């Protein structure tokens, strides 16, 4: 046996350092070649780095949230450099390690994630190392409070990562440790939990700070009567074939925006505030803010102007699904010229969305609901959707922002115009 020093490799794309997001091993752990050892986040992606050798971990460099330069020592192993056969781990540990998670590029500023159906593994032996469990701090905290040993759960996420849905299903199946005391309403809660802002959450923080501190936002709100749009959506969904995705409001909104953007070029743009240049884009590349278990991503549907409603819906389904399951490519998550943030089932009457820098506009879509309204002097029930928008006041005047939303409203209230 000898010492093997593993240095942070060159991940490519001009990356010179990476942030330690999560360790999958601890000092003293026996690992096999290709076992995941650490998650490292760069400006481009989050990468799970595998072990280059089989051996025992003797030291680790860098705590969670610390930056490690490319070429610096990352892990030291006690390893047979002559190439001894890999160390055999117990079956549960091998299962928990799972496949390597593919690189996941980063976003800026919701469609609810749809987790894959969970399955449950047999109860592990007491010797199964808990360090092999892939789960977020939030899930680990929930498991502790519920008296659940995460080693007993088979994760449905990338690399066997345990999702909230996996934990929910396990608890629903009476998997919690017997004797775990339920919380009493009369019990005072005095604990304080310190959560370090690292990884994706830190990237989101940095991007939001950049957007809010450098962009003078102005907001604009409007109600839209989507009664006719809802009738069209329902009719198309009842006649679709097996190869066509189910249509949501977002598909029609994306098409409507792509149709009207040539009349509002100042809103489909990027502002280089350093070079003082506004780059107006002919192509309409719409980012859709998507909530995932790892945080907020903005997958992009590109060239919506060249799509029909079914193509737009299918591509939205593809990129949003890839963002949720961690398989989205860098191309899937970059290049947006305008962003939509959908609050979906959370509804709400209004919001003040933050622009996705360096874009100059963002649209917030709220839940459609039946409301009493006055039409031709009569009170009738109509389906109403609220829109919240924000614009970069340096390059988009108030009248121009309002004009875009009113034009969009016209198409959504008379959906035949979207296709004419």
N, C-alpha and C positions, 0 to 999 in steps of 0.2 A: 504494500500500500504506500502511496505517496500523496503529496499535496497537489491539487489541481486548482489553479486560480482562474476563475471564469470572469472575463471582463465584459462590460456592457457592449454588445456588438453594434456595428453601424447599421441602423435600421433603414437608412436610405432617405431620399427626399431632402437631403441637406440637413438632417437632424444632427445636432451636436450634443444634446443632453436629453434626459428623460426624467419624468417624475415617478417615483415609486408610489403606486396606487394600492397594491395589495401583495403581500407575501403569501405564497401557498405552501411554504416550508418553514421550518424553524431549525435552530442549531440542534444537532443530534439526530435529525430525521434521516432515514435511509431512503434514497431516491434511485429510480432507474433512469436510464437514458431516455430522453424525450418526455419525462414527466414535467408538467408545468411547475415553474418555481416562482415566478413573479410577474405581475402585471405592471407595465411601464407605459405612461402616457407621454406623448410628444405633442407638438403643435399640430401634427397631422393625424395621429391615430392612437388608440390604446392597443398595445400589443402584449399578448401573453408569451413570455419567453420560456422555452423548454430547457431542461437540463442537458448539457452536452455530454455528460458522462454518468455512469452509475457510481454511487458512493455514498458517503455520509457527510452531511453538511457540518462544517466545522466553524464557519463564521459567515455573517451577512453584512453587507455594507448598505447603509441608508435606511432610515425609518420611513414610515408612511408620510408622504408629502414632501420628502426631500428630493432634491435634484441630483442626478448622477450623470457625470460627463461620459460621453462615448469613449471607450477605451479604459475607463476606470474599473477597478476591481468591484465586482458585484457579489460573487459568492465564492467561498473556498470550500473545496471538497477533500476529504480523505478518500483517495480513489486509486485503483490499480491501473496505472498508466499502460500496462502491457495489454490491457483489453480483456480483463476477466469477464465472465458472463454476468449479465445484469443481476442486481440483487432482487430476489423474489420477495414481493410484498404480499400481504394477505389479500384475498380476493376483494374484500370490501374497499380497501384502499385503492386498488387498481381501478375498480369501477368508478370511484368518486373522482379520480384524476381525470378520466374521460379524455376526449379529443381536445386538441389545442384550439382555443378560441381564435377565430380569424381577426385580423386587424379591423378596428372600427373607427372610421374617421369622425371628426368632431363637427358639431353644429353651432348654431346660435339659438334666439328665442324660438282642441287637443284631441286628438283622437285617442280613445281608450285602447290600451294594448289588449290583445286577445291571446292570453297565455295558452300554450299547448296543454292538452289534457295530461295531468300528472299520473305517474304510476308510483307504486311503493315497493321498496326493496325489502327482503326479509330482514328480521332483526339481526344486527351485526354482532360479532363477537366482542367482548369487552376490550380486546386489544386493538380494535380499529382506531387508528390515529385521527382525532378530530381535526387536526391541521389540514387534512385533505378535503374537508367540506368546503365547497364553494358557495358562499352566501354573503350578502351585503350586511353591514353593521345593523341596519334596521331589522332585517330578518333574524339575525342572531339575538337581538334584544327581545323581539317578540317571542322567540323560542324559549329564552330564559324565563320570561314572565309566565309563559304557559306551561313550563315544566317539560319541554320537549327536547330530546337529544337529537340534534340535526343529523347525526350519523345514521339515524334510522330512516331518513327520508331520501328517496331517489329524486334528484333534481331534474326538471324537464328543460332547463335552459342550456345555453351553449357550454360545452365542457362539463355537463352535469350540474351546472349552477342551480341552486335552489331558488325558486321564485316564491312570491307571496302566495300565489295560487296553490303551490305544492304544500306549503305549510298550512294553509286554510283547509285543504282536503284532508291532510293528515289529522288535524285537530278534529275535523268534522267526523272522522272515522274513529273517534275515541282514542286517538294516538297519544294524547297528553299523558304524562306520568301520573299515575293514580296518587291521590292524596294532595295534588296541587290545590292550594287554597284559593278560592275566588276572591276577587277584590271586594271589600265591603265599602258601601257608600260612606260610612262614618270614618273610614281611615283617612288620615291626613297624608297627603303626598308631599314630601319635603325634599326629595332628591333633585339634583341638578346634573344633567348629562352634558358633558362637553363633547361636541362633535367637530372634529377638525375638518375644515373646508379643503378638500384635496380632489385631485383627479378631475372628472367631468364637472363636478359641482364648482370647482374653482374656475374652470374654463368658462362656464356659464356666467359666473360672477364677474369675471374679467370682461366678457363681451357685453354684458348688460351695463356695467360701469362705463365702458367705452361709449356705448350707444347713448346712454342717458346724459353723460357729461359733455359730449361733443355735439349732440344733435338737439337743437331747440325744437321740441315737439309741439305741435298743436293737434288737438283732438276734434273729431267731428262724429256726431251720432245721428242715426236715422232709423225709422221704422219702415219695414217693407212688407207689403201684403203678398204672401207667397201661396195664396189659396189656389190659383191656377197652376202654379209651378208644382204644387203638391199633387194635384190631379194628374198632371203630365207624368210626374215621377212614378206615381202608383201605376198608371196605365202602362208605361214602358217596362216596369219591373214585372208586371203580370204576363207580359208577352216575351220576355227575354228567354234565350235558350241557355243550355247548360254551359256554354263557353263564355257567356257574357256575365260580368260582375253585377252585383246589385248596385243600383244607382243611389247616391246620396245627394244632398243639396250641394256639397262641395264640387261635384262634377259639373253641375250647371253653372255655379258661380265662377269656376275656373274658365269655362268656355265663354261666359259673358265678359269676363275681364279681358280675355285674349281678343275678343271682337272689338271692344271699345278702346283698347290701349293706343291704337294709332291716332285717336282723337285726343289723347291725354299723354303725350310722350314724356312729359316732365315727371310723370308718376312711375314710369317703368324705366328706372334709371339707377345709376350708382353715382355718388358724389365723392370725388377725390378732393377732400377739403385741404389737403396739403398742396396739391398742384392747382387747386381751384378750378377743377374741370368737372363738368357734369357729363357723364357718359350715358346717353340715351340709347336704349337697346330696342332693336326691331323685334327680335325674338322674345316671346313671353315665357319666362321660366319661373314657374310658381313654386315657392317653398311652402310646405304645409307643416306647421309646428306640431310635433308628435311626441306625446308623453310615453316614455318607456320606463322599464324597471331600473335602467341605469341613468335616467335623467332625460332632459329635453333635447330632442334632435329635430332638425329641419330637413327632411328629405325633399328632393326637388323633382317636379314634373317638368321636363324641358320641352320647349316648342309646343306649348298647348295650342297655339294658333294653327297648327297643322293637324290637329286631332279632331275626331268626332267625340260625342259624349261617352260612347262605350270605350274608346281608346283612352280617354282621359281618366275614366273610372278605373280601368285595368292598370294603367301605369301608376296611378295614385295608390292603389291596393298593393302593387308590387314594391314600390319604394318605401311606403310606410311599414309594410310587413318586414322588409329587410332591416329597417331602422330598429324595429322592436326586437327582432331575434338576433341582432348583432352581425348580420351578413352584408350590410350596406357597404358599397364601395365608396371611395373618395369622390368619384364622379356623381354618385347618387346624392351626396350630401353637400355639394358645392355648386355655385353658379346661378343661384336664384336672383331674379331681378325684382321680384315682388313677393311678399309673404302673406299667407293667410294663417291666422291662429283661430282654431275652432274650439269653443268652450263646450260644444256638444251637449251631453246630458247635464252638465253642471249649470247650463242655462245662464241666468243672470240678466239684468236689464242693461248693463253697460260695463265697459272696462276702458282702461287707458293703455293699450298695448304699446310695447317698446319696439321701435323700429330695428330691424335686423341690419345693422351697419355692414357695408356702406350703402344699403338701399335707402330710398327716400320716402317709402310709404309702407303701411301694413294695414291689413283688414282683419278685424275681429268679428267672428260670426257667432251669434247666440242661438239658443234653442228656440225653434218655432213653436208657437203655442196658440190655441184658439182664444180669441178676444172679441168682446163686443165693440163694434165700430159703427160709425154713422156713414151710410151710403145713400145718397139721394133722399136725405131727410128721414131715413129709416134706420133703426138699430138692428144690425145683423151680426152674425158670428162669422168672423174671418180668421184665417191663419196668419199670424203676424210674427215676423222675425226681426230682431234688433241687430243693427250693424254698428260696430264701433271701429273708427279708423283713426290713424295718426299719420302725420306728414312732417317732413323736414322743412321747417318754415324758412330755411335759408334759400331753398331752391323751388319750393312749391308754395305759391300764394294761397291764402284761405279760399278765395273764389275758385281756384283750380282744383283744390282738394274736394271742395263741396261739389263741383261740377262732375268729377269722377264718380262720386257716390250717387249723385242723382241720376247720372246716365246708367249706372249699374242697377239702380232701383227700377228704372223704366224697363230694362230687359227682364229682370226677375219677376216683375208684376205682369209682364206680357211675354211669356217665355217663347212664343213663336218667333219673336224678334231675334232670339239668340241664333236661330237656324236660318235666318233670311239674309 
